[in-house]
Amino acid sequence: MTTQLQQWLGETNALREFDRWFDAIMRSGNFEELDAFLTEELLAHPHPITSLCLARPLSTVRVTGWDNLAADMLRDEDRHAAAGPVTAIGADLSAHNEPDDDAWTLEVNFYDDEAFPFGDGDLDAVNAAAADTSTPWQGEFRDIMGSLTVVGLGRIYTAISAHVPGRIPFGEPAPVDLVADRLGRYFLTLRFHQALVRDARHEGLPRAMVLLAGAHDVDPWFEAAYWCETERSDDGKIASILDARDEANRARFQAETDLKIAEWRDRRNVIIRRQLRADKHPAFVELSAAQDALFHSMTGLGDGRPSHELSDHDYEMLLYAWQRQRAEKIGDDPDAIPLPEKPRGGLFGLFSRAS
């Protein structure tokens, strides 16, 4: 049986009017009215997408990662101290993040008043600007992170992305495939905004500020601003998160350093020990020399000579200088790096490479 919604969507420009109606209801803040309408229409149009939506009441959808958000914002304000504090946080459903089962990572953006006067707290002005297709703050974020995750919507988004509803035959009722696609997209947007606002006010932000909920390449595009006045209490979690991140970064940085040194030593040994066929050797030497020149230009270390022209000790001293440079960059103690041993004299020196 053809439903009234199918009949209406079969009319000229009805889909565009439907989008405008959805936008107006969302901006009115009347989530309950929209929730009731969508539930009724989802029930009236049986489809795999509508079934997934009906299995997701608001109580089963949540936004997580608020401790990580606070830690990311603290680091952002350290990096951009000259620009002043963060005055708005944006959280977007993003087509550039693939859901992991039912968990969907959001794009989180930090804004200051250079992008827009969020700090004035004039929510009407922010929402008036958010209603435009191109907002004044579009692309003006200071940092983009993956601090927050919405749990409960990933499978619906995956089903919609894999679904190709086709076009509405002109002057005929819209097929159920298309109606289910549209209802599913509206449902995603509604549930996301409901859960984000609810959980932000429950968990709290680092301080009271504007919270922007939007979408990045997820249809329908809709962005709205909310005011979150709940301030989260810091019981030491943020410091613990930042300490753990710093330790993980140092470990990863050191592992990258060790891997590079091993690769460079292997490359140098291939040349010194002539481990390639004679016809391959010259090209490999040329490539290696070019990489050594790039290393010199990027680090300022060494005298620019190719690594295979250096003695073993001189080469180890060059790697030592690079490790010290890397340690200073990550905040480690460069003096903790052991100094390469000098070549011994006597008979051992006879078998050492000359400088």
DRENGU-453873 format. One record per atom (N, C-alpha, C): x, y, z. Coordinates in pm, whole numbers, padded with zeros to 5 digits, always signed. Each point is the difference from the previous one (the first is absolute). Example, Ala and Ser with C-alpha at 12.3 -4.5 7.8 and 13.67 -1.06 7.14 Angstrom:
+01319-00569+00780;-00089+00119+00000;+00090+00120+00000;-00035+00105-00072;+00082+00119+00006;-00077+00109+00073;
% end
This chain:
+00084-00119+00000;-00084+00119+00000;+00088+00125+00000;-00036+00094-00084;+00076+00125-00009;-00037+00091+00116;+00102+00054+00068;-00026+00087+00114;-00013+00146-00044;-00051+00081+00091;-00014+00143-00030;+00136+00065-00024;+00102-00044+00075;+00133+00056-00017;+00057-00037-00138;-00023-00121-00045;+00044-00040-00135;-00068+00086-00107;-00129+00023+00019;-00075+00083-00095;+00058+00141-00004;+00023+00055+00117;+00047+00138+00006;+00140+00014-00060;+00089-00094+00033;+00137+00008-00052;+00007-00022-00151;-00109-00051-00058;-00003-00016-00144;-00033+00129-00074;-00036+00104+00076;-00032+00128-00062;+00128+00079-00029;-00008+00092-00094;+00114+00081-00039;+00052+00082+00118;+00132-00006+00021;+00070+00077+00106;-00042-00038+00142;-00074-00109+00016;-00047-00037+00134;+00116-00040+00091;+00101-00065-00057;+00114-00042+00081;+00073+00121+00057;+00012+00104-00083;+00064+00122+00048;-00084+00066+00110;-00132-00002-00018;-00088+00056+00103;+00008-00081+00130;+00014-00131-00016;+00013-00088+00117;+00127+00037+00078;+00109+00023-00071;+00127+00039+00064;-00016+00132+00075;-00070+00095-00061;-00021+00130+00065;-00085-00015+00125;-00102-00085-00008;-00085-00023+00118;+00082-00062+00112;+00082-00099-00034;+00086-00064+00100;+00093+00102+00064;+00062+00085-00080;+00090+00102+00048;-00072+00094+00098;-00120+00041-00035;-00075+00093+00084;-00037-00064+00134;-00043-00125-00002;-00037-00067+00124;+00122-00020+00090;+00113-00038-00061;+00123-00017+00078;+00042+00131+00065;-00009+00110-00077;+00045+00129+00054;-00096+00054+00106;-00123-00047-00002;-00094+00042+00104;+00033-00066+00134;+00084-00104-00005;+00036-00072+00121;-00106-00099+00046;-00098-00023-00085;-00109-00090+00037;+00036-00143-00040;+00096-00055+00070;+00047-00135-00031;-00110-00104+00023;-00083+00021+00100;-00104-00100+00032;-00100-00014-00115;-00039+00114-00059;-00095-00003-00112;+00060-00075-00119;+00125+00030-00028;+00067-00064-00113;+00021-00149+00027;+00034-00034+00124;+00019-00140+00037;-00129-00079-00020;-00111+00058+00044;-00129-00068-00014;-00037-00018-00147;+00022+00105-00080;-00031-00008-00142;+00083-00109-00068;+00131+00001+00024;+00088-00097-00064;-00035-00142+00042;-00030-00020+00126;-00036-00134+00048;-00125-00051-00073;-00099+00087-00014;-00123-00039-00069;+00028-00037-00146;+00081+00081-00067;+00028-00027-00141;+00093-00119-00019;+00093-00021+00092;+00086-00119-00007;-00083-00127+00012;-00098+00002+00088;-00088-00116+00015;-00085-00022-00125;-00036+00108-00068;-00089-00011-00117;+00074-00044-00126;+00135-00003+00004;+00077-00034-00119;+00102-00108+00033;-00044-00126+00009;+00090-00111+00033;+00116-00010-00101;+00121-00008+00054;+00120-00003-00084;+00117-00032+00093;+00108-00060-00051;+00116-00027+00087;+00053+00125+00071;-00002+00115-00069;+00050+00123+00063;-00095+00046+00111;-00129-00002-00026;-00095+00045+00103;+00001-00094+00120;+00025-00129-00023;+00007-00095+00111;+00119+00032+00091;+00114+00033-00061;+00117+00039+00079;-00028+00125+00083;-00070+00095-00059;-00032+00124+00071;-00093-00027+00119;-00102-00080-00022;-00097-00028+00106;+00064-00075+00118;+00112-00067-00028;+00071-00072+00107;+00094+00091+00078;-00003+00131-00030;+00090+00094+00064;-00075+00114+00069;-00070-00028+00111;-00055+00111+00078;+00115+00083+00056;-00030+00120+00042;+00104+00092+00046;+00083-00061+00114;-00061-00081+00082;+00070-00059+00114;+00114-00092-00042;-00001-00046-00126;+00104-00092-00048;+00110+00072-00076;-00012+00131-00015;+00100+00079-00072;+00074+00088+00101;+00132+00003-00008;+00076+00082+00093;+00124+00055-00070;+00049+00111+00051;+00124+00060-00050;+00105-00015+00110;+00114-00060-00035;+00105-00027+00098;+00126+00078-00035;+00094+00004+00096;+00130+00061-00025;+00017+00139+00059;-00079+00036+00100;+00002+00136+00053;+00131+00031+00073;+00061-00100+00062;+00131+00022+00062;+00105+00031-00107;-00004-00076-00110;+00094+00025-00110;-00022+00137-00061;-00127+00041-00008;-00031+00133-00053;+00064+00109+00086;-00013-00013+00131;+00058+00099+00090;+00152+00003-00013;+00062-00118-00014;+00145-00006-00016;+00044+00062-00132;-00075-00029-00107;+00033+00057-00131;-00013+00152+00001;-00102+00050+00068;-00020+00144+00003;+00111+00069+00080;+00045-00063+00107;+00109+00057+00079;+00127+00011-00084;+00030-00105-00076;+00117+00002-00087;-00016+00103-00111;-00120+00010-00054;-00026+00099-00105;+00027+00142+00051;-00046+00029+00120;+00019+00135+00054;+00146+00026+00034;+00076-00105+00031;+00145+00017+00018;+00066+00035-00132;-00041-00070-00107;+00061+00023-00132;-00038+00136-00057;-00121+00047+00029;-00051+00124-00060;-00025+00107+00107;+00092+00008+00095;-00018+00092+00112;-00018+00144-00046;+00071+00038-00106;-00008+00139-00048;-00138+00033-00055;-00074-00100-00045;-00132+00023-00059;-00110+00009+00105;+00032-00029+00124;-00101+00007+00105;-00069-00134+00021;-00097-00004+00087;-00065-00127+00035;-00095-00051-00109;-00029-00128+00007;-00103-00060-00083;-00135+00051+00048;-00083+00048-00092;-00132+00052+00039;-00115-00082-00058;+00033-00097-00087;-00104-00089-00053;+00064-00132-00040;-00075-00107+00020;+00044-00133-00040;-00099-00054-00102;+00050-00044-00114;-00085-00060-00102;+00014-00151+00000;-00110-00071-00016;+00001-00146-00012;-00084-00038-00121;+00062-00067-00097;-00067-00032-00126;-00010-00150-00024;-00118-00043-00045;-00008-00130-00065;+00083+00009-00128;+00085-00098-00025;+00093+00015-00113;+00002-00122-00089;-00016+00025-00130;+00013-00108-00099;+00145-00041-00017;+00093+00073+00061;+00142-00030-00012;+00047-00093+00112;-00089-00037+00089;+00030-00097+00106;-00092-00121-00017;+00059-00117-00013;-00080-00122-00014;-00037-00053+00138;-00126-00035+00022;-00039-00056+00130;+00072-00131+00027;+00036-00021+00126;+00056-00126+00046;-00114-00075+00069;-00059-00094-00072;-00123-00065+00044;-00106+00108+00019;-00037+00034+00123;-00106+00100+00018;+00054+00132+00055;+00130+00010+00019;+00063+00122+00053;+00054+00083-00116;-00033+00127-00001;+00030+00088-00112;+00076+00123+00054;+00126+00011-00037;+00082+00112+00048;-00047+00130-00063;-00014+00103+00083;-00042+00132-00047;+00121+00085-00034;-00020+00097-00087;+00101+00102-00024;-00023+00113+00102;+00100+00026+00080;-00010+00104+00103;+00089+00117-00038;-00057+00120+00000;+00073+00121-00036;-00001+00099+00115;+00112+00071+00015;+00009+00105+00102;+00003+00136-00070;-00084+00092+00048;-00010+00133-00058;+00026+00106+00106;+00047+00116-00045;+00012+00115+00089;-00079+00116-00063;+00007+00115+00063;-00082+00113-00046;+00053+00066-00125;+00114-00044-00049;+00046+00051-00129;-00086-00056-00112;-00051-00122+00019;-00087-00061-00100;-00141+00059+00005;-00047+00029+00122;-00135+00054+00021;-00009+00040+00147;-00078+00102+00036;-00007+00041+00141;-00082-00096+00086;+00046-00125+00007;-00071-00099+00082;-00001+00041+00147;+00108+00065+00043;+00014+00036+00141;-00106+00094+00051;-00071+00068-00092;-00108+00090+00043;-00117-00076+00060;-00008-00129-00032;-00109-00081+00053;-00135+00028-00064;+00000+00066-00115;-00126+00032-00070;-00038-00119-00088;-00074-00093+00058;-00034-00123-00071;-00087+00026-00122;-00086+00101+00006;-00084+00032-00115;+00086+00042-00119;+00104+00081+00025;+00088+00044-00108;+00078-00117-00058;+00045-00091+00087;+00074-00116-00048;-00090-00089-00085;-00122-00022+00045;-00091-00087-00075;-00045+00063-00131;-00013+00133+00000;-00035+00068-00126;+00111-00021-00102;+00125+00007+00045;+00113-00023-00090;+00011-00147-00039;-00035-00089+00094;+00007-00144-00027;-00102-00045-00104;-00106+00079-00018;-00104-00036-00096;+00046+00018-00144;+00105+00080-00019;+00052+00020-00136;+00079-00122-00044;-00002-00025-00131;+00072-00114-00054;+00149+00011+00029;+00055+00120-00014;+00141+00024+00031;+00007+00090+00124;+00040-00057+00113;+00004+00075+00124;+00128+00085+00007;-00001+00108+00079;+00119+00084+00011;+00121-00074+00055;-00023-00106+00076;+00111-00073+00063;+00041-00125-00079;-00059-00020-00117;+00033-00118-00080;+00150-00001-00034;+00069-00105+00040;+00143-00012-00027;+00089+00085+00089;-00059+00073+00096;+00078+00091+00085;+00034-00061+00136;-00005-00131+00010;+00033-00064+00127;+00151+00006+00026;+00037-00007+00128;+00141+00002+00038;+00060-00140-00007;-00076-00098+00039;+00045-00139-00005;-00119-00087-00031;+00028-00115-00059;-00106-00099-00024;+00045-00131+00064;-00087-00057+00082;+00035-00117+00079;-00108-00108-00015;+00027-00114+00061;-00099-00108+00004;-00034-00034+00143;-00021+00104+00082;-00017-00019+00144;-00125-00078+00036;-00110+00025-00072;-00131-00055+00038;-00044-00111-00095;-00080-00090+00052;-00057-00110-00079;-00148-00011+00032;-00082-00015-00103;-00142-00027+00024;-00021-00151-00017;-00057-00059+00101;-00025-00145+00000;-00150-00023-00016;-00035-00085-00097;-00141-00032-00022;-00050+00040-00137;+00080+00073-00077;-00045+00047-00132;+00084-00055-00115;+00107-00068+00030;+00091-00045-00105;-00063-00097-00099;-00077-00093+00050;-00060-00100-00090;-00106+00063-00091;-00071+00099+00053;-00099+00069-00084;+00071+00075-00111;+00108+00070+00034;+00075+00074-00102;+00058-00095-00105;+00052-00113+00044;+00057-00097-00094;-00107-00052-00096;-00119-00029+00054;-00110-00050-00084;-00044+00106-00100;-00009+00125+00043;-00040+00108-00091;+00105+00021-00108;+00129-00005+00039;+00108+00021-00097;+00002-00108-00107;-00037-00123+00039;+00001-00111-00096;-00127-00007-00084;-00098+00081+00036;-00131-00005-00065;-00008+00101-00114;-00049-00042-00114;-00018+00090-00116;-00150+00008-00030;-00067+00105+00047;-00146+00004-00011;-00053+00032-00139;+00081+00057-00086;-00048+00037-00132;-00078+00130+00001;-00060+00033-00114;-00073+00128-00014;-00151-00022+00010;-00068+00110+00033;-00146-00005+00005;-00056+00012-00143;-00080-00096-00044;-00064+00014-00132;-00089+00125-00001;+00016+00084-00098;-00074+00127-00005;-00151-00023+00004;-00065+00064+00097;-00145-00007+00010;-00053-00129+00058;+00089-00086+00053;-00043-00126+00059;+00041-00004+00147;-00063-00084+00080;+00039-00010+00142;+00147-00040+00013;+00065+00054+00100;+00140-00034+00024;+00009-00145+00047;+00099-00075-00049;+00015-00139+00045;+00041-00006+00147;-00031-00110+00064;+00032-00017+00143;+00150+00012+00022;+00082-00048-00096;+00146+00010+00013;+00042+00145+00024;-00056+00092-00076;+00038+00140+00013;-00053+00061+00129;-00122-00034+00036;-00058+00052+00124;+00081-00048+00120;+00038-00128+00000;+00078-00055+00111;+00137+00067+00008;+00059+00028-00115;+00130+00068-00003;-00011+00137+00066;-00106+00075-00039;-00014+00135+00055;-00032-00002+00149;-00090-00089+00038;-00034-00010+00142;+00122-00040+00083;+00080-00091-00055;+00120-00045+00071;+00099+00114+00020;+00015+00084-00101;+00094+00113+00011;-00050+00103+00102;-00130+00027-00002;-00056+00092+00100;+00017-00057+00141;-00023-00130+00010;+00011-00066+00130;+00142+00010+00054;+00099-00025-00085;+00140+00014+00041;+00028+00138+00057;-00042+00101-00073;+00025+00138+00042;-00068+00031+00133;-00127-00038+00012;-00073+00026+00124;+00065-00069+00119;+00027-00130-00013;+00057-00075+00112;+00138+00056+00039;+00078+00040-00099;+00132+00055+00030;-00011+00128+00082;-00085+00091-00043;-00016+00126+00072;-00056-00025+00140;-00098-00088+00010;-00057-00030+00132;+00105-00055+00095;+00077-00099-00047;+00098-00065+00086;+00115+00093+00034;+00045+00079-00099;+00113+00090+00025;-00035+00104+00106;-00116+00064-00015;-00040+00104+00094;-00023-00061+00139;-00068-00112+00006;-00027-00065+00129;+00130-00037+00072;+00092-00065-00073;+00121-00050+00065;+00099+00113+00031;+00002+00104-00082;+00087+00114+00030;-00045+00067+00129;-00131+00015+00017;-00052+00066+00122;+00015-00090+00123;+00006-00130-00023;+00019-00092+00113;+00147-00010+00038;+00088-00014-00100;+00143-00017+00026;+00070+00133+00027;-00044+00104-00069;+00060+00132+00017;+00117+00023-00094;+00020+00127-00037;+00114+00043-00081;+00102+00067+00093;+00122+00023-00049;+00100+00065+00085;-00047+00132+00059;-00087+00069-00072;-00067+00120+00053;-00125+00023-00083;-00088+00086+00046;-00123+00028-00074;+00032+00062-00134;-00060-00053-00106;+00028+00051-00135;-00101-00053-00100;+00016+00047-00125;-00086-00044-00111;+00044-00137-00047;-00098-00087-00025;+00024-00132-00056;-00071-00006-00134;+00076-00022-00107;-00055-00008-00135;-00014-00146-00042;-00119-00037-00043;-00023-00134-00052;-00025+00012-00149;+00078-00074-00080;-00014+00013-00145;+00029-00129-00073;+00034+00013-00127;+00026-00116-00084;+00104+00036-00105;+00087-00095-00031;+00101+00017-00104;-00024-00105-00107;-00058+00044-00111;-00032-00088-00112;-00098-00111+00039;-00085+00029+00097;-00108-00092+00037;-00131+00072-00027;-00083-00057-00085;-00127+00060-00039;-00111-00049+00094;-00089+00088+00048;-00011+00141-00033;+00099+00085+00080;+00058+00099-00066;+00088+00090+00072;-00085+00086+00093;+00036-00003+00126;-00072+00082+00098;+00095+00033+00113;+00005+00127+00039;+00084+00043+00111;-00080+00090+00092;+00017-00020+00129;-00070+00081+00099;+00091+00021+00120;-00023+00110+00070;+00081+00035+00117;-00082-00017+00127;+00067-00048+00103;-00063-00019+00131;+00093+00060+00105;-00057+00038+00111;+00081+00055+00108;+00013-00105+00110;+00122-00032+00035;+00025-00096+00108;+00064+00075+00115;-00073+00011+00108;+00052+00075+00115;+00056-00091+00109;-00012-00130-00020;+00055-00094+00098;+00151-00007-00014;+00070+00030+00108;+00147-00008-00001;+00042-00131+00067;+00086-00073-00067;+00044-00129+00054;+00098+00023+00115;-00006-00085+00099;+00094+00008+00112;+00121-00086-00033;+00119+00055+00018;+00122-00072-00032;+00052-00068+00127;-00008-00132+00001;+00046-00076+00117;+00135-00067-00028;+00077+00058-00090;+00131-00054-00033;+00001-00086-00124;-00118-00026-00059;-00005-00084-00119;+00075+00063-00117;-00015+00130-00017;+00058+00067-00116;+00152-00007+00007;+00057+00026+00117;+00145-00009+00016;+00049-00141-00029;-00076-00100+00045;+00039-00140-00025;-00004-00032-00149;-00104+00050-00068;-00011-00023-00144;+00117+00063-00074;+00034+00124+00036;+00109+00070-00068;+00133-00067+00029;+00023-00045+00124;+00125-00070+00033;+00011-00129-00080;-00111-00074-00010;+00002-00126-00076;+00027+00025-00148;-00059+00108-00053;+00023+00034-00141;+00147+00036-00023;+00055+00079+00091;+00140+00041-00014;+00092-00123+00001;-00029-00093+00090;+00082-00121+00009;-00012-00083-00127;-00124-00013-00050;-00021-00076-00124;+00068+00068-00118;-00006+00134-00004;+00067+00074-00108;+00151-00019+00005;+00056+00003+00122;+00145-00021+00012;+00040-00139-00046;-00079-00100+00039;+00030-00137-00040;-00011-00016-00152;-00104+00059-00058;-00017-00009-00145;+00113+00075-00072;+00037+00115+00052;+00107+00081-00058;+00132-00076+00003;+00027-00066+00113;+00124-00075+00013;-00001-00120-00094;-00115-00067-00012;-00008-00115-00091;+00023+00044-00144;-00054+00116-00038;+00022+00052-00135;+00148+00033-00022;+00063+00058+00102;+00142+00032-00009;+00083-00125-00019;-00026-00103+00083;+00076-00125-00010;-00020-00067-00136;-00123+00004-00051;-00027-00062-00130;+00075+00072-00111;-00001+00133+00002;+00071+00077-00102;+00150-00029+00003;+00057-00003+00120;+00144-00026+00012;+00035-00138-00055;-00082-00099+00031;+00024-00136-00052;-00007-00001-00152;-00099+00071-00057;-00013+00005-00147;+00121+00069-00063;+00045+00110+00062;+00113+00075-00057;+00129-00080+00009;+00020-00070+00112;+00119-00084+00012;-00001-00110-00105;-00116-00063-00019;-00011-00106-00102;+00031+00055-00139;-00053+00119-00029;+00025+00059-00132;+00149+00028-00021;+00064+00054+00102;+00143+00029-00010;+00081-00129-00016;-00037-00104+00075;+00073-00128-00009;-00012-00065-00137;-00116+00017-00063;-00018-00055-00135;+00105+00058-00095;+00029+00129+00017;+00098+00067-00087;+00142-00039+00038;+00031+00008+00129;+00137-00027+00044;+00040-00145-00029;-00091-00091+00021;+00031-00143-00018;-00034-00050-00140;-00046+00093-00083;-00033-00034-00140;-00088-00124-00007;-00116+00012+00062;-00092-00113+00009;-00097-00007-00119;+00011+00094-00092;-00086-00002-00119;+00080-00046-00121;-00070-00044-00103;+00065-00033-00126;+00066+00124-00056;+00105-00019-00079;+00079+00112-00052;-00085+00096-00082;-00100-00052-00073;-00081+00089-00084;-00102+00080+00082;-00029-00046+00123;-00095+00070+00086;+00070+00098+00096;+00128-00023+00023;+00072+00076+00103;+00004+00151-00024;+00037+00049-00121;+00011+00145-00020;-00132+00075+00026;-00110-00056-00046;-00129+00067+00019;-00037+00006+00148;+00032-00107+00074;-00029-00002+00143;+00086+00103+00075;+00128+00010-00040;+00089+00099+00061;-00053+00142-00025;-00047+00025-00122;-00053+00132-00034;-00125+00032+00082;-00088-00098+00014;-00121+00020+00079;+00035+00025+00146;+00093-00078+00053;+00040+00016+00140;+00061+00137+00024;+00083+00047-00093;+00063+00132+00015;-00106+00111+00000;-00105-00018-00083;-00107+00100-00004;-00076+00002+00132;-00022-00117+00059;-00068-00005+00130;+00086+00060+00110;+00130-00022-00008;+00091+00061+00098;+00000+00153-00013;-00005+00049-00123;-00004+00145-00022;-00130+00059+00056;-00110-00073-00015;-00128+00046+00054;+00006+00003+00153;+00063-00102+00059;+00016-00004+00145;+00080+00121+00048;+00107+00034-00071;+00083+00115+00037;-00078+00131-00009;-00079+00015-00108;-00074+00124-00019;-00111+00016+00103;-00059-00110+00046;-00111+00006+00095;+00047+00016+00144;+00116-00058+00033;+00046+00001+00138;+00113+00098+00026;+00075+00037-00107;+00117+00086+00017;+00118-00073+00060;-00009-00133+00009;+00106-00080+00060;+00095-00054-00107;+00126-00018+00039;+00099-00053-00092;+00050+00106-00096;+00088-00043-00090;+00057+00093-00098;-00054-00023-00140;-00103-00083-00011;-00062-00024-00131;+00057-00115-00077;+00110-00061+00051;+00056-00114-00072;-00091-00122+00012;-00003-00085-00101;-00079-00123+00008;+00049-00087+00115;-00090-00075+00059;+00033-00080+00118;+00107-00104-00028;+00004-00054-00123;+00099-00105-00028;+00142+00055-00013;+00015+00133-00007;+00133+00061-00005;+00054+00031+00139;-00082-00016+00103;+00042+00025+00137;+00058-00126+00062;+00090+00019+00096;+00047-00114+00077;-00114-00051+00087;+00015-00121+00050;-00105-00056+00087;-00024+00091+00119;+00109+00049+00063;-00014+00083+00118;-00066+00134-00034;+00043+00061-00111;-00061+00127-00039;-00148-00018-00029;-00036-00113-00059;-00141-00022-00029;-00080-00020+00129;+00057-00075+00094;-00068-00019+00128;-00013+00132+00076;+00098+00087-00013;-00009+00132+00064;-00110+00085-00065;-00018-00018-00130;-00107+00072-00069;-00137-00048+00050;-00015-00131+00014;-00125-00055+00053;-00021+00044+00145;+00109+00007+00074;-00007+00046+00139;-00052+00143+00007;+00051+00085-00088;-00045+00141-00003;-00148+00007-00035;-00045-00086-00090;-00141-00001-00039;-00088-00047+00115;+00046-00102+00072;-00077-00049+00115;-00012+00110+00106;+00106+00076+00021;-00006+00111+00096;-00100+00107-00048;+00002+00026-00129;-00094+00097-00056;-00143-00047+00019;-00023-00127-00021;-00134-00057+00017;-00043+00003+00147;+00094-00031+00090;-00032-00001+00143;-00041+00138+00047;+00070+00103-00045;-00034+00137+00038;-00139+00038-00052;-00033-00050-00118;-00130+00031-00060;-00114-00058+00081;+00019-00118+00055;-00108-00066+00073;+00004+00034+00148;+00105+00071+00044;+00008+00039+00140;+00075-00099+00087;+00073-00095-00061;+00082-00094+00075;+00138+00060+00025;+00078-00065+00086;+00134+00046+00033;+00099-00051-00104;+00056+00087-00083;+00095-00047-00103;+00128-00058+00061;+00033+00042+00122;+00122-00051+00064;-00015-00144+00045;-00122-00051-00002;-00023-00141+00037;+00036-00095-00113;+00025+00054-00120;+00036-00084-00115;+00148-00032+00008;+00038-00127-00004;+00142-00036+00013;+00083+00048-00120;+00117+00050+00031;+00092+00048-00103;+00065-00120-00068;+00005-00004-00133;+00067-00112-00068;+00146-00013+00041;+00046-00122+00014;+00139-00023+00038;+00094+00042-00112;+00112+00055+00041;+00101+00035-00099;+00069-00126-00048;+00048-00001-00124;+00070-00120-00049;+00128-00024+00079;+00024-00126+00029;+00120-00035+00074;+00122+00003-00091;+00116+00020+00062;+00124+00003-00077;+00057-00138-00018;+00130-00010-00029;+00067-00127-00016;-00045-00075-00124;+00000-00132+00011;-00036-00082-00114;-00144+00024-00044;-00089+00029+00100;-00140+00024-00035;-00011+00116-00099;+00087+00102+00021;-00006+00118-00086;+00037-00031-00144;+00078-00103-00019;+00039-00036-00137;-00119-00048-00081;-00097-00057+00071;-00116-00057-00071;-00120+00096+00003;+00020+00119+00057;-00108+00099+00003;+00005+00081-00127;-00116+00053-00038;-00003+00084-00118;+00067+00131+00031;+00079+00051-00093;+00065+00130+00018;-00102+00111-00010;+00021+00108+00079;-00090+00113-00006;+00015+00071-00132;
% end
